[in-house]
Amino acid sequence: MVFLTLVMPPKLNRWANIIVALLYALTIIGSCIDETWIYFLLGSAVEVILLLVLVRFAWKMPG
């Protein structure tokens, strides 16, 4: 994704970051189903929050 960020046009880059981050967040949330280990749940929650921050930044990115 880092390489693609450098070579893609800004508008395509913006949408790619939004879509990939949301899909990845969904897979993280899906992996938490039936999980009882609190350390895993807390780490997953932090990761989803950071991905949502990334989506917000990408949404506000010019282009």
KACOR-V670655 format. One line per field, one symbol per residue. ss: DSSP state (H for helix, E for strand, C for the rest). phi: phi as a letter, one per 20 degrees, with the letter a starting at -180 (. if undefined). burial: 1 if it has 24 or more other C-alpha atoms within 12 Angstrom, else 0. A space follows every 50 residues. Layout:
ss = ???
phi = ???
burial = ???
This chain:
ss = CHHHHHHCCHHHHHHHHHHHHHHHHHHHHHHCCCCCCHHHHHHHHHHHHH HHHHHHHHHHCCC
phi = .fffffdefgfffgfffffffffffffffffefmedffffffffffffff fffffffffeffo
burial = 00000000000011111100110110011000000000000001000100 1101100100000
